[in-house]
């Protein structure tokens, strides 16, 4: 599995900034969980679209 270091560094940076802005670990954790959830949903949507495009391209090649 390929590790996306830019993604990991971005998440760590967001964690640190949230802690500084909110001053509360629990609030930062809650916001971070929501951000990670949104990130995961967006990633799944992008992968689904890529798969649909590939399937469409394969169908066009066969025709």
C-alpha positions, 0 to 999 in steps of 0.5 A, a space after each residue: 500500500 502506497 503511503 501518501 505523505 502529503 496527506 499525512 502531513 496535512 492531517 498532522 498540521 490540521 491537528 496541531 492548528 485545531 489544538 491551538 485554535 480551540 484550546 480543548 483537546 476534546 473539541 479538536 478531536 471531535 472536529 478532526 473526526 468530522 474532517 477525517 470522515 468527510 475526507 474518507 467520503 470524498 476519497 471513496 466518491 473519487 475512486 467510484 468515479 474513476 472506476 465508472 470512467 474506466 468501465 465506460 472506456 472499456 465498454 466503448 473500446 469493445 463496441 
